[in-house]
């Protein structure tokens, strides 16, 4: 019994550490948002617009967390019941969390469930597209607004949900003004202001590499469902998770300024194009197997892991549209 207890300690500690990491990252991201002090010089309209945006993204963040993690906890329940039904237990009424976690790879099981069929992959590949576009938005807004530690928001998205973390980042984008525009500037202040430094070619290329990484990330997302039966499927699945940090890494390697007209990346048309590519590709694969939109929609609640990712996708669509309506590019 002591050996079993000792063996079970590690998987339980890993799950507890995962939950603690999620809570800690959430608290840290919120603290980054709250650190921004009051901004003076805003017009009444600008103040009203900012208050509205803060309310909208705060509500959307709450809804995103509630919907995705309701289904995630349902997935944990489903996984445990599947595990318990597949083996004899000394006491079926007892809870064997340690043994379940030791025998089950939850990350593999969850993603395998979401990519197992074409209709399921129709939902899950979209989340890679949103994450890829959002990663470039984080890099661009980091340059534009000098927001610290934006990588924490991306890590939170990987740990909790992309829609939840992106809404928190939209809150940060809202409360942090663009560099040099935190207050109204008078004519005298303009005369005294130093002449902006010219942007070097190396800095100008930063946005180019953001978009290169975006293209690679979306391309990987298109082909991931095709690799479902590949022996290295999990290694391929890690690629978009790693590439999501690429644009912010580019920022750290190129600390110079970026021309203002390149700071609203990716452009709306490019965001729509990348998502359209993923949707067309996934829809074509569903239709090729005789499926249709009704089948795709019914798949949303076919499995709790699919429901969690699917509702993450739905929340992302709502949140990204809200950013273009209420946000301050």
CORVENHU-V903762 format. One record per pair of residues at least 6 apart in sequence whose ideal C-beta (glycine too) atoms are under 7 Angstrom apart, sorted by the first residue. I is the first residue (numbers start at 1). GAP is how many residues later the second one is. If there is no record, write none. Layout:
BEGIN
[[I/GAP] [I/GAP]]
END
This chain:
BEGIN
[[7/95] [8/90] [8/91] [8/94] [11/87] [11/90] [11/91] [12/85] [12/86] [12/89] [15/86] [21/138] [22/137] [22/138] [25/127] [25/130] [25/131] [25/134] [26/130] [28/124] [29/123] [29/124] [29/127] [29/139] [32/116] [32/117] [32/140] [33/135] [33/138] [33/139] [33/142] [36/139] [36/140] [39/138] [39/143] [39/144] [40/143] [41/142] [41/143] [50/124] [52/274] [53/121] [53/273] [53/274] [54/117] [54/120] [54/121] [56/266] [56/270] [57/110] [57/113] [57/114] [57/117] [58/113] [60/107] [60/258] [60/259] [60/262] [61/103] [61/106] [61/107] [63/252] [64/97] [64/99] [64/100] [64/103] [64/251] [64/255] [65/96] [65/99] [67/244] [67/248] [68/93] [68/95] [68/96] [68/240] [68/243] [68/244] [71/233] [71/236] [71/237] [71/240] [72/236] [74/230] [75/35] [75/229] [75/230] [75/233] [78/226] [79/25] [79/27] [79/30] [80/20] [83/17] [83/20] [83/21] [89/7] [108/126] [110/195] [111/126] [113/190] [113/192] [113/193] [114/6] [114/10] [114/191] [114/192] [114/195] [115/6] [115/9] [115/109] [115/110] [115/113] [118/167] [118/168] [118/171] [118/173] [119/167] [119/172] [119/176] [119/177] [119/180] [120/179] [120/186] [121/104] [121/161] [122/160] [122/161] [122/164] [122/174] [123/177] [123/183] [123/186] [123/187] [123/190] [124/185] [125/96] [125/99] [125/100] [125/153] [125/157] [126/149] [126/152] [126/153] [126/187] [127/35] [127/182] [127/185] [127/186] [128/93] [128/112] [129/89] [129/92] [129/145] [129/146] [129/149] [130/32] [130/186] [130/190] [131/26] [131/31] [131/109] [131/113] [132/82] [132/85] [132/86] [132/89] [132/108] [132/112] [132/142] [133/81] [133/133] [133/138] [133/141] [134/28] [134/32] [135/19] [135/109] [135/111] [135/112] [136/74] [136/78] [136/111] [136/129] [136/130] [138/12] [138/15] [138/16] [138/31] [138/109] [138/110] [139/71] [139/108] [139/109] [139/111] [139/112] [140/70] [140/123] [140/124] [140/125] [141/6] [141/32] [142/8] [142/106] [142/109] [143/108] [143/115] [143/120] [144/34] [144/35] [144/119] [145/28] [145/31] [145/32] [145/33] [145/34] [146/33] [147/25] [147/29] [150/19] [150/98] [151/94] [151/97] [153/12] [153/15] [153/16] [154/90] [154/91] [154/94] [156/9] [157/8] [157/9] [158/83] [158/86] [161/151] [162/150] [162/154] [163/149] [163/152] [163/153] [163/156] [166/150] [166/153] [167/152] [170/149] [170/153] [170/157] [173/154] [173/155] [174/153] [174/154] [197/60] [199/57] [199/58] [199/59] [199/60] [200/56] [202/52] [202/54] [203/51] [203/53] [203/54] [203/55] [204/54] [204/55] [206/44] [206/45] [206/48] [206/52] [207/51] [207/55] [207/58] [209/41] [210/37] [210/40] [210/55] [211/54] [211/55] [213/30] [213/33] [213/34] [214/52] [214/60] [216/27] [217/23] [217/26] [218/56] [218/59] [218/60] [220/19] [220/20] [220/23] [221/19] [221/57] [222/55] [222/56] [222/59] [224/12] [224/13] [227/6] [227/9] [230/6] [264/65] [268/56] [286/10] [299/7] [300/6] [300/7] [300/10] [301/6]]
END
